[in-house]
Amino acid sequence: MNKEWPEEGDLIVGTVHKVLNYGAFAKLEEYEGKEAFIHISEVSSGWVKNIRDYVRENQKIVARVLRVNPKKGHVDASLKRIREDQRTRRMQQWKIEQKAEKLLEISAKSLNKSLDEAYDEVGYLIMDEFGDLYEGFELASDEGEDVLLNIDIEPEWAKAITEVAKKNISTPEVQITGYVDLTSYKPNGVEIIKEALLAIEADNVEVQCVGAPKYRVMVTAEDYPTAEKILSESADKCVAIVEDNDGQGSFHRELDE
């Protein structure tokens, strides 16, 4: 359902199937029969003593395409040339695409049709109209059959897709991650940092210790702009509490090596 090859700079999703001392090979999830090679120098921005500390067989990865090599049937890719927020978004996008295809397949089965028939009869039409398949299912769940009938989808398909959408789609959520470095020089510095972290914890904000002075802040929200706003405000609040107590704090989107 995709173009035959990715392009240089694309973010691709793959499954690692072979790890060697000099690099790793990953099967591309969205390009059937294609694989990516990640040289050990492209695994991490720091020195890699043992590549297996970073990648393992059957691991799902997101990599950036460096070069495309049709003759060899694979692409050269990099794990280190991606920010963590880009990696998170791309993986979530792929998971949503997988879910959308599964929903289309369920809809097709209810009409005794194959997945290929579903794409030919309605799938590509939905993608052309709404940008991606999942968006069509979301709209059908929220607005009903009319949103599909309005783009000339046959009534039997509109009904089948809407029924599947309403049963399987809930309010979407996204998760993003950032990091704060917190240091306090006071005798009760540990308590001050603990207070700062507790002040930002909530139902949609989780804090984990990476290893003092680094702490991971994970935010869950209904969309990326909201999540980014909550993450920024949480980090600012946390750092401010520490700095108000003569400590030091900083916020980063990626975990420093």
FIKOLZA-1660 file (N, C-alpha, C; in steps of 0.1 Angstrom, whole numbers, plus 5000, padded with zeros to 4 digits):
% residues 257
   i   px   py   pz ch aa at
   1 5008 4988 5000  A  M  N
   1 5000 5000 5000  A  M CA
   1 5009 5013 5000  A  M  C
   2 5022 5011 5000  A  N  N
   2 5031 5022 5000  A  N CA
   2 5039 5023 4987  A  N  C
   3 5046 5034 4985  A  K  N
   3 5055 5034 4974  A  K CA
   3 5066 5024 4975  A  K  C
   4 5073 5020 4965  A  E  N
   4 5082 5009 4965  A  E CA
   4 5094 5011 4974  A  E  C
   5 5100 5023 4974  A  W  N
   5 5112 5026 4982  A  W CA
   5 5110 5039 4990  A  W  C
   6 5116 5039 5002  A  P  N
   6 5116 5052 5009  A  P CA
   6 5126 5062 5002  A  P  C
   7 5125 5074 5007  A  E  N
   7 5134 5084 5001  A  E CA
   7 5145 5088 5012  A  E  C
   8 5156 5094 5007  A  E  N
   8 5166 5099 5016  A  E CA
   8 5160 5109 5026  A  E  C
   9 5162 5107 5039  A  G  N
   9 5157 5116 5049  A  G CA
   9 5144 5111 5055  A  G  C
  10 5138 5101 5049  A  D  N
  10 5125 5096 5055  A  D CA
  10 5128 5089 5068  A  D  C
  11 5118 5088 5077  A  L  N
  11 5119 5081 5089  A  L CA
  11 5112 5067 5086  A  L  C
  12 5118 5056 5088  A  I  N
  12 5113 5043 5085  A  I CA
  12 5112 5035 5098  A  I  C
  13 5102 5026 5098  A  V  N
  13 5100 5016 5109  A  V CA
  13 5105 5003 5104  A  V  C
  14 5112 4996 5113  A  G  N
  14 5117 4983 5109  A  G CA
  14 5118 4974 5121  A  G  C
  15 5120 4961 5118  A  T  N
  15 5122 4951 5129  A  T CA
  15 5136 4945 5127  A  T  C
  16 5145 4946 5137  A  V  N
  16 5158 4941 5136  A  V CA
  16 5158 4926 5135  A  V  C
  17 5165 4920 5125  A  H  N
  17 5165 4905 5124  A  H CA
  17 5179 4899 5125  A  H  C
  18 5189 4908 5124  A  K  N
  18 5203 4903 5125  A  K CA
  18 5212 4914 5131  A  K  C
  19 5219 4910 5141  A  V  N
  19 5229 4920 5147  A  V CA
  19 5243 4914 5146  A  V  C
  20 5252 4921 5140  A  L  N
  20 5266 4917 5138  A  L CA
  20 5274 4927 5145  A  L  C
  21 5287 4924 5147  A  N  N
  21 5296 4933 5154  A  N CA
  21 5297 4947 5147  A  N  C
  22 5295 4947 5134  A  Y  N
  22 5297 4960 5127  A  Y CA
  22 5284 4967 5123  A  Y  C
  23 5273 4961 5126  A  G  N
  23 5260 4968 5123  A  G CA
  23 5248 4958 5124  A  G  C
  24 5237 4964 5121  A  A  N
  24 5224 4956 5123  A  A CA
  24 5216 4957 5110  A  A  C
  25 5208 4946 5107  A  F  N
  25 5199 4946 5096  A  F CA
  25 5185 4946 5101  A  F  C
  26 5176 4954 5095  A  A  N
  26 5162 4954 5100  A  A CA
  26 5153 4953 5088  A  A  C
  27 5143 4945 5089  A  K  N
  27 5132 4944 5078  A  K CA
  27 5123 4956 5079  A  K  C
  28 5120 4962 5068  A  L  N
  28 5112 4974 5068  A  L CA
  28 5097 4970 5068  A  L  C
  29 5090 4976 5078  A  E  N
  29 5076 4972 5080  A  E CA
  29 5067 4977 5068  A  E  C
  30 5071 4988 5062  A  E  N
  30 5062 4994 5052  A  E CA
  30 5066 4992 5038  A  E  C
  31 5077 4985 5036  A  Y  N
  31 5082 4982 5023  A  Y CA
  31 5085 4967 5022  A  Y  C
  32 5076 4960 5017  A  E  N
  32 5077 4945 5016  A  E CA
  32 5090 4941 5009  A  E  C
  33 5097 4932 5015  A  G  N
  33 5109 4926 5009  A  G CA
  33 5121 4935 5010  A  G  C
  34 5120 4946 5016  A  K  N
  34 5132 4956 5017  A  K CA
  34 5137 4955 5032  A  K  C
  35 5150 4958 5033  A  E  N
  35 5156 4959 5046  A  E CA
  35 5166 4971 5047  A  E  C
  36 5168 4975 5060  A  A  N
  36 5178 4986 5062  A  A CA
  36 5190 4980 5069  A  A  C
  37 5201 4986 5066  A  F  N
  37 5214 4983 5073  A  F CA
  37 5218 4995 5081  A  F  C
  38 5220 4993 5094  A  I  N
  38 5225 5004 5103  A  I CA
  38 5239 5001 5107  A  I  C
  39 5249 5008 5102  A  H  N
  39 5263 5006 5105  A  H CA
  39 5265 5010 5120  A  H  C
  40 5275 5004 5127  A  I  N
  40 5277 5006 5141  A  I CA
  40 5279 5021 5144  A  I  C
  41 5285 5028 5134  A  S  N
  41 5288 5042 5136  A  S CA
  41 5276 5051 5136  A  S  C
  42 5264 5045 5131  A  E  N
  42 5252 5052 5130  A  E CA
  42 5242 5048 5141  A  E  C
  43 5247 5040 5151  A  V  N
  43 5238 5035 5161  A  V CA
  43 5236 5045 5172  A  V  C
  44 5246 5052 5176  A  S  N
  44 5246 5061 5187  A  S CA
  44 5256 5072 5185  A  S  C
  45 5253 5084 5191  A  S  N
  45 5262 5096 5189  A  S CA
  45 5275 5094 5197  A  S  C
  46 5274 5085 5207  A  G  N
  46 5286 5082 5215  A  G CA
  46 5293 5070 5210  A  G  C
  47 5305 5067 5216  A  W  N
  47 5312 5055 5212  A  W CA
  47 5305 5042 5216  A  W  C
  48 5304 5033 5206  A  V  N
  48 5296 5021 5209  A  V CA
  48 5306 5010 5210  A  V  C
  49 5308 5005 5222  A  K  N
  49 5317 4993 5224  A  K CA
  49 5311 4980 5220  A  K  C
  50 5298 4979 5224  A  N  N
  50 5291 4966 5221  A  N CA
  50 5277 4970 5215  A  N  C
  51 5276 4967 5202  A  I  N
  51 5263 4972 5195  A  I CA
  51 5251 4965 5201  A  I  C
  52 5252 4954 5207  A  R  N
  52 5241 4947 5213  A  R CA
  52 5236 4954 5226  A  R  C
  53 5243 4964 5231  A  D  N
  53 5238 4972 5242  A  D CA
  53 5227 4982 5237  A  D  C
  54 5227 4984 5223  A  Y  N
  54 5218 4994 5217  A  Y CA
  54 5207 4987 5209  A  Y  C
  55 5210 4976 5202  A  V  N
  55 5200 4970 5194  A  V CA
  55 5200 4955 5196  A  V  C
  56 5188 4949 5194  A  R  N
  56 5187 4934 5196  A  R CA
  56 5178 4928 5186  A  R  C
  57 5179 4916 5183  A  E  N
  57 5170 4909 5174  A  E CA
  57 5155 4911 5178  A  E  C
  58 5146 4912 5168  A  N  N
  58 5132 4914 5170  A  N CA
  58 5128 4927 5176  A  N  C
  59 5137 4937 5178  A  Q  N
  59 5134 4950 5183  A  Q CA
  59 5128 4959 5172  A  Q  C
  60 5117 4966 5175  A  K  N
  60 5112 4975 5166  A  K CA
  60 5120 4988 5167  A  K  C
  61 5124 4994 5155  A  I  N
  61 5132 5006 5155  A  I CA
  61 5126 5016 5146  A  I  C
  62 5130 5029 5148  A  V  N
  62 5127 5039 5138  A  V CA
  62 5141 5045 5134  A  V  C
  63 5144 5046 5121  A  A  N
  63 5156 5050 5116  A  A CA
  63 5155 5060 5105  A  A  C
  64 5165 5069 5103  A  R  N
  64 5164 5078 5092  A  R CA
  64 5172 5073 5080  A  R  C
  65 5166 5074 5068  A  V  N
  65 5172 5069 5056  A  V CA
  65 5184 5078 5052  A  V  C
  66 5196 5072 5050  A  L  N
  66 5207 5079 5046  A  L CA
  66 5209 5077 5030  A  L  C
  67 5208 5065 5026  A  R  N
  67 5210 5062 5011  A  R CA
  67 5200 5050 5008  A  R  C
  68 5196 5051 4995  A  V  N
  68 5187 5040 4990  A  V CA
  68 5195 5032 4980  A  V  C
  69 5195 5019 4981  A  N  N
  69 5203 5010 4972  A  N CA
  69 5194 4999 4966  A  N  C
  70 5187 5002 4956  A  P  N
  70 5177 4992 4950  A  P CA
  70 5184 4979 4946  A  P  C
  71 5197 4980 4941  A  K  N
  71 5203 4968 4936  A  K CA
  71 5205 4958 4947  A  K  C
  72 5209 4963 4959  A  K  N
  72 5211 4954 4971  A  K CA
  72 5197 4951 4978  A  K  C
  73 5187 4958 4975  A  G  N
  73 5174 4955 4981  A  G CA
  73 5173 4960 4995  A  G  C
  74 5181 4970 4999  A  H  N
  74 5180 4976 5012  A  H CA
  74 5184 4990 5012  A  H  C
  75 5182 4997 5023  A  V  N
  75 5187 5011 5025  A  V CA
  75 5197 5012 5036  A  V  C
  76 5205 5022 5035  A  D  N
  76 5214 5025 5046  A  D CA
  76 5207 5035 5055  A  D  C
  77 5207 5032 5068  A  A  N
  77 5199 5041 5077  A  A CA
  77 5207 5044 5090  A  A  C
  78 5202 5053 5098  A  S  N
  78 5208 5058 5110  A  S CA
  78 5198 5058 5121  A  S  C
  79 5203 5053 5133  A  L  N
  79 5195 5054 5145  A  L CA
  79 5198 5067 5153  A  L  C
  80 5210 5072 5151  A  K  N
  80 5214 5084 5159  A  K CA
  80 5210 5097 5154  A  K  C
  81 5206 5098 5141  A  R  N
  81 5202 5111 5135  A  R CA
  81 5187 5114 5136  A  R  C
  82 5182 5110 5148  A  I  N
  82 5167 5112 5151  A  I CA
  82 5166 5117 5165  A  I  C
  83 5158 5128 5167  A  R  N
  83 5155 5132 5180  A  R CA
  83 5145 5122 5187  A  R  C
  84 5145 5121 5199  A  E  N
  84 5136 5112 5206  A  E CA
  84 5121 5115 5203  A  E  C
  85 5118 5128 5203  A  D  N
  85 5104 5131 5200  A  D CA
  85 5100 5127 5186  A  D  C
  86 5109 5127 5176  A  Q  N
  86 5106 5123 5163  A  Q CA
  86 5104 5108 5162  A  Q  C
  87 5113 5101 5170  A  R  N
  87 5112 5086 5171  A  R CA
  87 5098 5082 5176  A  R  C
  88 5094 5089 5187  A  T  N
  88 5081 5086 5193  A  T CA
  88 5070 5088 5184  A  T  C
  89 5070 5099 5177  A  R  N
  89 5059 5103 5168  A  R CA
  89 5058 5093 5157  A  R  C
  90 5070 5090 5151  A  R  N
  90 5069 5081 5139  A  R CA
  90 5064 5067 5143  A  R  C
  91 5069 5062 5155  A  M  N
  91 5064 5049 5159  A  M CA
  91 5049 5049 5162  A  M  C
  92 5044 5060 5168  A  Q  N
  92 5030 5060 5170  A  Q CA
  92 5022 5061 5157  A  Q  C
  93 5028 5069 5148  A  Q  N
  93 5021 5070 5135  A  Q CA
  93 5020 5056 5128  A  Q  C
  94 5031 5049 5129  A  W  N
  94 5031 5035 5123  A  W CA
  94 5020 5026 5130  A  W  C
  95 5020 5027 5143  A  K  N
  95 5010 5019 5150  A  K CA
  95 4996 5022 5146  A  K  C
  96 4993 5035 5144  A  I  N
  96 4980 5040 5140  A  I CA
  96 4977 5035 5126  A  I  C
  97 4987 5035 5117  A  E  N
  97 4985 5030 5104  A  E CA
  97 4982 5015 5104  A  E  C
  98 4989 5008 5112  A  Q  N
  98 4986 4993 5114  A  Q CA
  98 4972 4991 5119  A  Q  C
  99 4968 4999 5129  A  K  N
  99 4954 4997 5134  A  K CA
  99 4944 5001 5123  A  K  C
 100 4946 5011 5116  A  A  N
 100 4937 5015 5105  A  A CA
 100 4935 5004 5095  A  A  C
 101 4946 4998 5091  A  E  N
 101 4945 4987 5081  A  E CA
 101 4938 4975 5087  A  E  C
 102 4940 4972 5100  A  K  N
 102 4932 4961 5106  A  K CA
 102 4917 4964 5106  A  K  C
 103 4914 4977 5109  A  L  N
 103 4900 4981 5109  A  L CA
 103 4893 4979 5095  A  L  C
 104 4901 4983 5085  A  L  N
 104 4897 4982 5071  A  L CA
 104 4894 4967 5068  A  L  C
 105 4904 4958 5073  A  E  N
 105 4902 4944 5070  A  E CA
 105 4890 4938 5077  A  E  C
 106 4887 4943 5089  A  I  N
 106 4875 4938 5096  A  I CA
 106 4863 4943 5088  A  I  C
 107 4863 4955 5084  A  S  N
 107 4851 4960 5076  A  S CA
 107 4849 4952 5063  A  S  C
 108 4860 4948 5057  A  A  N
 108 4860 4941 5044  A  A CA
 108 4854 4927 5047  A  A  C
 109 4858 4920 5058  A  K  N
 109 4853 4907 5061  A  K CA
 109 4838 4907 5064  A  K  C
 110 4833 4918 5069  A  S  N
 110 4819 4918 5072  A  S CA
 110 4811 4919 5059  A  S  C
 111 4818 4922 5048  A  L  N
 111 4811 4923 5035  A  L CA
 111 4816 4911 5025  A  L  C
 112 4824 4902 5032  A  N  N
 112 4830 4890 5024  A  N CA
 112 4839 4895 5013  A  N  C
 113 4847 4905 5016  A  K  N
 113 4857 4910 5007  A  K CA
 113 4871 4909 5013  A  K  C
 114 4881 4910 5004  A  S  N
 114 4895 4909 5008  A  S CA
 114 4900 4923 5012  A  S  C
 115 4911 4923 5018  A  L  N
 115 4918 4936 5021  A  L CA
 115 4922 4943 5008  A  L  C
 116 4927 4936 4998  A  D  N
 116 4930 4943 4986  A  D CA
 116 4918 4949 4979  A  D  C
 117 4906 4942 4980  A  E  N
 117 4894 4948 4974  A  E CA
 117 4890 4960 4982  A  E  C
 118 4892 4959 4995  A  A  N
 118 4888 4971 5004  A  A CA
 118 4896 4983 5000  A  A  C
 119 4909 4981 4998  A  Y  N
 119 4918 4993 4994  A  Y CA
 119 4913 4998 4980  A  Y  C
 120 4911 4989 4971  A  D  N
 120 4907 4993 4957  A  D CA
 120 4893 5001 4957  A  D  C
 121 4884 4996 4965  A  E  N
 121 4870 5001 4965  A  E CA
 121 4868 5013 4974  A  E  C
 122 4875 5014 4986  A  V  N
 122 4873 5025 4995  A  V CA
 122 4886 5031 5001  A  V  C
 123 4896 5022 5003  A  G  N
 123 4907 5026 5011  A  G CA
 123 4915 5038 5005  A  G  C
 124 4918 5037 4992  A  Y  N
 124 4926 5048 4985  A  Y CA
 124 4917 5060 4985  A  Y  C
 125 4904 5059 4983  A  L  N
 125 4895 5070 4982  A  L CA
 125 4895 5078 4996  A  L  C
 126 4895 5070 5007  A  I  N
 126 4895 5076 5020  A  I CA
 126 4908 5084 5022  A  I  C
 127 4920 5077 5018  A  M  N
 127 4933 5084 5020  A  M CA
 127 4934 5096 5012  A  M  C
 128 4929 5096 4999  A  D  N
 128 4929 5108 4991  A  D CA
 128 4921 5119 4997  A  D  C
 129 4910 5116 5003  A  E  N
 129 4901 5126 5008  A  E CA
 129 4905 5132 5021  A  E  C
 130 4909 5123 5030  A  F  N
 130 4912 5127 5044  A  F CA
 130 4927 5127 5048  A  F  C
 131 4935 5123 5039  A  G  N
 131 4950 5123 5042  A  G CA
 131 4955 5110 5047  A  G  C
 132 4948 5103 5055  A  D  N
 132 4952 5089 5058  A  D CA
 132 4940 5081 5062  A  D  C
 133 4942 5068 5063  A  L  N
 133 4931 5059 5065  A  L CA
 133 4924 5060 5079  A  L  C
 134 4932 5062 5089  A  Y  N
 134 4927 5063 5102  A  Y CA
 134 4918 5075 5104  A  Y  C
 135 4922 5086 5098  A  E  N
 135 4914 5098 5099  A  E CA
 135 4899 5095 5094  A  E  C
 136 4898 5087 5083  A  G  N
 136 4885 5084 5078  A  G CA
 136 4877 5076 5088  A  G  C
 137 4883 5067 5095  A  F  N
 137 4876 5059 5105  A  F CA
 137 4873 5068 5117  A  F  C
 138 4882 5077 5121  A  E  N
 138 4878 5086 5132  A  E CA
 138 4866 5095 5129  A  E  C
 139 4866 5100 5117  A  L  N
 139 4855 5108 5113  A  L CA
 139 4842 5100 5112  A  L  C
 140 4843 5088 5107  A  A  N
 140 4831 5080 5107  A  A CA
 140 4826 5077 5121  A  A  C
 141 4835 5075 5130  A  S  N
 141 4831 5072 5144  A  S CA
 141 4824 5084 5150  A  S  C
 142 4830 5096 5147  A  D  N
 142 4824 5108 5153  A  D CA
 142 4812 5113 5147  A  D  C
 143 4811 5112 5133  A  E  N
 143 4801 5119 5126  A  E CA
 143 4791 5110 5119  A  E  C
 144 4794 5097 5118  A  G  N
 144 4785 5087 5112  A  G CA
 144 4787 5085 5097  A  G  C
 145 4778 5078 5091  A  E  N
 145 4780 5073 5077  A  E CA
 145 4780 5084 5067  A  E  C
 146 4774 5096 5070  A  D  N
 146 4773 5106 5061  A  D CA
 146 4786 5112 5056  A  D  C
 147 4796 5112 5065  A  V  N
 147 4809 5117 5061  A  V CA
 147 4816 5108 5050  A  V  C
 148 4812 5096 5050  A  L  N
 148 4817 5087 5039  A  L CA
 148 4808 5087 5027  A  L  C
 149 4795 5088 5029  A  L  N
 149 4786 5089 5018  A  L CA
 149 4789 5102 5010  A  L  C
 150 4793 5112 5016  A  N  N
 150 4796 5125 5010  A  N CA
 150 4808 5125 5000  A  N  C
 151 4816 5114 5002  A  I  N
 151 4827 5113 4992  A  I CA
 151 4825 5101 4983  A  I  C
 152 4812 5098 4981  A  D  N
 152 4808 5088 4971  A  D CA
 152 4812 5074 4974  A  D  C
 153 4813 5071 4987  A  I  N
 153 4816 5057 4991  A  I CA
 153 4802 5050 4991  A  I  C
 154 4802 5037 4986  A  E  N
 154 4789 5030 4985  A  E CA
 154 4783 5028 4999  A  E  C
 155 4770 5028 5000  A  P  N
 155 4763 5027 5013  A  P CA
 155 4767 5015 5021  A  P  C
 156 4769 5004 5015  A  E  N
 156 4773 4992 5022  A  E CA
 156 4786 4993 5029  A  E  C
 157 4795 5000 5022  A  W  N
 157 4809 5002 5028  A  W CA
 157 4808 5013 5039  A  W  C
 158 4800 5023 5036  A  A  N
 158 4799 5034 5046  A  A CA
 158 4793 5028 5059  A  A  C
 159 4783 5019 5058  A  K  N
 159 4777 5013 5070  A  K CA
 159 4787 5004 5077  A  K  C
 160 4794 4996 5070  A  A  N
 160 4804 4986 5076  A  A CA
 160 4815 4994 5083  A  A  C
 161 4821 5004 5076  A  I  N
 161 4832 5011 5082  A  I CA
 161 4828 5019 5094  A  I  C
 162 4816 5025 5094  A  T  N
 162 4811 5032 5105  A  T CA
 162 4808 5023 5117  A  T  C
 163 4803 5012 5115  A  E  N
 163 4800 5002 5126  A  E CA
 163 4813 4998 5132  A  E  C
 164 4823 4994 5124  A  V  N
 164 4836 4990 5130  A  V CA
 164 4843 5002 5137  A  V  C
 165 4842 5014 5131  A  A  N
 165 4848 5025 5138  A  A CA
 165 4843 5028 5151  A  A  C
 166 4829 5028 5152  A  K  N
 166 4823 5031 5165  A  K CA
 166 4826 5021 5176  A  K  C
 167 4829 5008 5172  A  K  N
 167 4832 4998 5181  A  K CA
 167 4847 4998 5186  A  K  C
 168 4855 5004 5177  A  N  N
 168 4870 5002 5180  A  N CA
 168 4878 5015 5182  A  N  C
 169 4872 5026 5180  A  I  N
 169 4880 5039 5181  A  I CA
 169 4875 5046 5193  A  I  C
 170 4885 5049 5202  A  S  N
 170 4882 5058 5214  A  S CA
 170 4890 5071 5212  A  S  C
 171 4889 5079 5222  A  T  N
 171 4896 5092 5221  A  T CA
 171 4911 5090 5220  A  T  C
 172 4917 5096 5209  A  P  N
 172 4932 5093 5207  A  P CA
 172 4940 5099 5218  A  P  C
 173 4952 5093 5220  A  E  N
 173 4962 5099 5229  A  E CA
 173 4975 5098 5223  A  E  C
 174 4984 5107 5227  A  V  N
 174 4998 5107 5223  A  V CA
 174 5006 5109 5236  A  V  C
 175 5019 5104 5235  A  Q  N
 175 5028 5105 5246  A  Q CA
 175 5041 5111 5242  A  Q  C
 176 5047 5120 5249  A  I  N
 176 5060 5126 5246  A  I CA
 176 5068 5126 5258  A  I  C
 177 5081 5127 5256  A  T  N
 177 5091 5126 5267  A  T CA
 177 5101 5137 5267  A  T  C
 178 5105 5142 5279  A  G  N
 178 5115 5152 5280  A  G CA
 178 5123 5149 5292  A  G  C
 179 5134 5156 5295  A  Y  N
 179 5143 5153 5306  A  Y CA
 179 5146 5166 5313  A  Y  C
 180 5147 5165 5327  A  V  N
 180 5152 5176 5335  A  V CA
 180 5164 5172 5343  A  V  C
 181 5174 5181 5343  A  D  N
 181 5185 5179 5352  A  D CA
 181 5184 5188 5364  A  D  C
 182 5183 5182 5376  A  L  N
 182 5181 5190 5388  A  L CA
 182 5192 5188 5398  A  L  C
 183 5198 5199 5403  A  T  N
 183 5209 5198 5413  A  T CA
 183 5206 5208 5424  A  T  C
 184 5207 5203 5437  A  S  N
 184 5206 5212 5448  A  S CA
 184 5218 5210 5457  A  S  C
 185 5223 5221 5462  A  Y  N
 185 5235 5221 5471  A  Y CA
 185 5232 5222 5486  A  Y  C
 186 5219 5223 5489  A  K  N
 186 5215 5225 5503  A  K CA
 186 5216 5211 5510  A  K  C
 187 5217 5212 5523  A  P  N
 187 5217 5199 5531  A  P CA
 187 5205 5190 5528  A  P  C
 188 5193 5197 5526  A  N  N
 188 5181 5190 5523  A  N CA
 188 5178 5190 5508  A  N  C
 189 5188 5189 5500  A  G  N
 189 5187 5190 5486  A  G CA
 189 5178 5179 5480  A  G  C
 190 5180 5167 5486  A  V  N
 190 5172 5156 5481  A  V CA
 190 5157 5158 5482  A  V  C
 191 5154 5164 5494  A  E  N
 191 5140 5167 5496  A  E CA
 191 5134 5178 5487  A  E  C
 192 5143 5187 5484  A  I  N
 192 5139 5198 5475  A  I CA
 192 5136 5193 5461  A  I  C
 193 5145 5184 5456  A  I  N
 193 5143 5179 5443  A  I CA
 193 5130 5170 5443  A  I  C
 194 5129 5162 5454  A  K  N
 194 5117 5153 5455  A  K CA
 194 5104 5162 5455  A  K  C
 195 5104 5173 5462  A  E  N
 195 5093 5182 5462  A  E CA
 195 5090 5187 5448  A  E  C
 196 5100 5191 5441  A  A  N
 196 5099 5197 5427  A  A CA
 196 5092 5187 5418  A  A  C
 197 5097 5174 5419  A  L  N
 197 5092 5164 5410  A  L CA
 197 5077 5160 5414  A  L  C
 198 5074 5159 5427  A  L  N
 198 5061 5156 5431  A  L CA
 198 5051 5167 5427  A  L  C
 199 5056 5180 5426  A  A  N
 199 5047 5191 5422  A  A CA
 199 5042 5190 5408  A  A  C
 200 5049 5183 5399  A  I  N
 200 5044 5182 5385  A  I CA
 200 5038 5168 5382  A  I  C
 201 5038 5159 5391  A  E  N
 201 5032 5146 5388  A  E CA
 201 5017 5148 5388  A  E  C
 202 5010 5141 5379  A  A  N
 202 4996 5142 5377  A  A CA
 202 4991 5130 5369  A  A  C
 203 4978 5129 5367  A  D  N
 203 4973 5118 5359  A  D CA
 203 4979 5116 5345  A  D  C
 204 4983 5128 5340  A  N  N
 204 4988 5128 5326  A  N CA
 204 5003 5131 5326  A  N  C
 205 5010 5132 5338  A  V  N
 205 5024 5135 5338  A  V CA
 205 5031 5125 5348  A  V  C
 206 5040 5117 5342  A  E  N
 206 5047 5107 5350  A  E CA
 206 5062 5111 5350  A  E  C
 207 5068 5109 5362  A  V  N
 207 5082 5112 5364  A  V CA
 207 5090 5100 5368  A  V  C
 208 5102 5098 5361  A  Q  N
 208 5110 5086 5364  A  Q CA
 208 5125 5091 5366  A  Q  C
 209 5132 5085 5375  A  C  N
 209 5146 5088 5377  A  C CA
 209 5154 5080 5367  A  C  C
 210 5162 5087 5359  A  V  N
 210 5171 5081 5350  A  V CA
 210 5184 5078 5357  A  V  C
 211 5188 5086 5367  A  G  N
 211 5200 5085 5374  A  G CA
 211 5204 5099 5377  A  G  C
 212 5204 5103 5390  A  A  N
 212 5206 5117 5395  A  A CA
 212 5218 5122 5388  A  A  C
 213 5217 5135 5382  A  P  N
 213 5206 5144 5384  A  P CA
 213 5196 5144 5373  A  P  C
 214 5195 5134 5365  A  K  N
 214 5186 5133 5354  A  K CA
 214 5173 5126 5357  A  K  C
 215 5162 5133 5352  A  Y  N
 215 5149 5127 5355  A  Y CA
 215 5140 5128 5342  A  Y  C
 216 5133 5117 5339  A  R  N
 216 5125 5116 5327  A  R CA
 216 5111 5121 5330  A  R  C
 217 5105 5130 5322  A  V  N
 217 5091 5135 5323  A  V CA
 217 5083 5130 5311  A  V  C
 218 5073 5122 5314  A  M  N
 218 5065 5117 5303  A  M CA
 218 5051 5122 5304  A  M  C
 219 5046 5128 5293  A  V  N
 219 5033 5134 5293  A  V CA
 219 5023 5127 5283  A  V  C
 220 5011 5125 5287  A  T  N
 220 5001 5119 5278  A  T CA
 220 4990 5129 5276  A  T  C
 221 4986 5131 5264  A  A  N
 221 4975 5141 5261  A  A CA
 221 4968 5137 5248  A  A  C
 222 4958 5144 5245  A  E  N
 222 4949 5140 5233  A  E CA
 222 4956 5144 5220  A  E  C
 223 4966 5153 5220  A  D  N
 223 4972 5157 5208  A  D CA
 223 4986 5163 5211  A  D  C
 224 4995 5164 5201  A  Y  N
 224 5008 5168 5203  A  Y CA
 224 5010 5183 5208  A  Y  C
 225 5002 5192 5203  A  P  N
 225 5004 5206 5208  A  P CA
 225 5000 5207 5223  A  P  C
 226 4990 5200 5227  A  T  N
 226 4986 5200 5241  A  T CA
 226 4997 5193 5250  A  T  C
 227 5002 5182 5245  A  A  N
 227 5013 5175 5252  A  A CA
 227 5025 5183 5253  A  A  C
 228 5029 5190 5242  A  E  N
 228 5041 5198 5243  A  E CA
 228 5039 5210 5253  A  E  C
 229 5028 5216 5253  A  K  N
 229 5025 5227 5263  A  K CA
 229 5026 5222 5277  A  K  C
 230 5020 5210 5280  A  I  N
 230 5021 5204 5294  A  I CA
 230 5035 5201 5298  A  I  C
 231 5042 5195 5288  A  L  N
 231 5056 5191 5291  A  L CA
 231 5065 5204 5294  A  L  C
 232 5063 5214 5286  A  S  N
 232 5071 5226 5288  A  S CA
 232 5068 5233 5301  A  S  C
 233 5055 5234 5304  A  E  N
 233 5050 5240 5317  A  E CA
 233 5055 5232 5329  A  E  C
 234 5054 5219 5328  A  S  N
 234 5058 5210 5339  A  S CA
 234 5073 5211 5342  A  S  C
 235 5081 5211 5331  A  A  N
 235 5096 5213 5332  A  A CA
 235 5099 5226 5338  A  A  C
 236 5093 5237 5334  A  D  N
 236 5096 5250 5339  A  D CA
 236 5092 5251 5354  A  D  C
 237 5081 5245 5358  A  K  N
 237 5077 5246 5372  A  K CA
 237 5087 5238 5380  A  K  C
 238 5091 5226 5376  A  C  N
 238 5100 5218 5383  A  C CA
 238 5114 5225 5385  A  C  C
 239 5119 5231 5374  A  V  N
 239 5132 5238 5375  A  V CA
 239 5131 5250 5384  A  V  C
 240 5120 5257 5383  A  A  N
 240 5118 5269 5391  A  A CA
 240 5118 5266 5406  A  A  C
 241 5112 5256 5410  A  I  N
 241 5112 5252 5424  A  I CA
 241 5126 5250 5429  A  I  C
 242 5134 5243 5421  A  V  N
 242 5148 5240 5425  A  V CA
 242 5156 5252 5425  A  V  C
 243 5155 5261 5415  A  E  N
 243 5163 5273 5414  A  E CA
 243 5159 5283 5425  A  E  C
 244 5146 5283 5429  A  D  N
 244 5142 5292 5440  A  D CA
 244 5148 5288 5453  A  D  C
 245 5153 5275 5453  A  N  N
 245 5160 5271 5465  A  N CA
 245 5175 5270 5463  A  N  C
 246 5180 5279 5455  A  D  N
 246 5195 5281 5452  A  D CA
 246 5201 5268 5446  A  D  C
 247 5193 5261 5438  A  G  N
 247 5198 5250 5431  A  G CA
 247 5199 5253 5416  A  G  C
 248 5202 5243 5407  A  Q  N
 248 5203 5245 5393  A  Q CA
 248 5194 5235 5386  A  Q  C
 249 5188 5239 5375  A  G  N
 249 5180 5230 5367  A  G CA
 249 5179 5234 5353  A  G  C
 250 5177 5224 5344  A  S  N
 250 5176 5226 5330  A  S CA
 250 5167 5215 5324  A  S  C
 251 5162 5219 5312  A  F  N
 251 5152 5210 5305  A  F CA
 251 5158 5206 5291  A  F  C
 252 5157 5193 5288  A  H  N
 252 5161 5189 5275  A  H CA
 252 5151 5179 5269  A  H  C
 253 5149 5180 5255  A  R  N
 253 5140 5170 5249  A  R CA
 253 5146 5157 5247  A  R  C
 254 5160 5156 5247  A  E  N
 254 5166 5143 5245  A  E CA
 254 5175 5140 5257  A  E  C
 255 5177 5127 5260  A  L  N
 255 5186 5123 5270  A  L CA
 255 5200 5125 5266  A  L  C
 256 5208 5133 5273  A  D  N
 256 5222 5136 5269  A  D CA
 256 5230 5123 5271  A  D  C
 257 5239 5121 5262  A  E  N
 257 5248 5109 5263  A  E CA
 257 5258 5111 5274  A  E  C
% end
